């Protein structure tokens, strides 16, 4: 990823500002593999914590996943830690 452009073996794809922020927040926590909560991602996107339950982060994550597939990111680096949040797997890391 560079700026708001996602690069992969099948090409490149533009990211929205929110998708880029989500990807960056997850990548910054990839070593050690740390889960980023939905609330933390919400804060990263809108500068506040959600007042009520929100699926807004999930919508941006779903869109980011589609774009990762479009550029040929296999296996997808973005995974769900059920009940906890999301995790970015660093493909350069082994073990």
C-alpha positions, 0 to 999 in steps of 0.5 A, a space after each residue: 500500500 502506498 498512500 491510498 493505493 493498494 498494490 498486489 500481484 493482480 494490479 492496484 486499486 484506489 482506497 477510500 480515505 476510511 479504507 486506507 485508515 483502517 488498513 494503516 491501523 491494522 498494518 501498524 499493529 501487525 508486529 507482534 500480531 495484535 488484534 485491533 478492536 472495532 472501537 479502536 478502529 472507529 476512533 481512528 476513523 472518526 476521532 471518537 468512540 461510538 456512542 452506540 453499537 455500530 457496524 460502520 467499521 465492519 462496512 469499511 472492512 468488508 469493502 477493504 476485503 473486496 479490494 484486497 481480493 481484486 488486487 490478488 492478495 492471497 491469502 487475504 492478510 485481513 482476518 477477523 478475531 471473532 468477538 475481538 476485532 480485526 488482525 492484519 497478518 504480515 506476509 513477511 513474518 514467519 512463525 
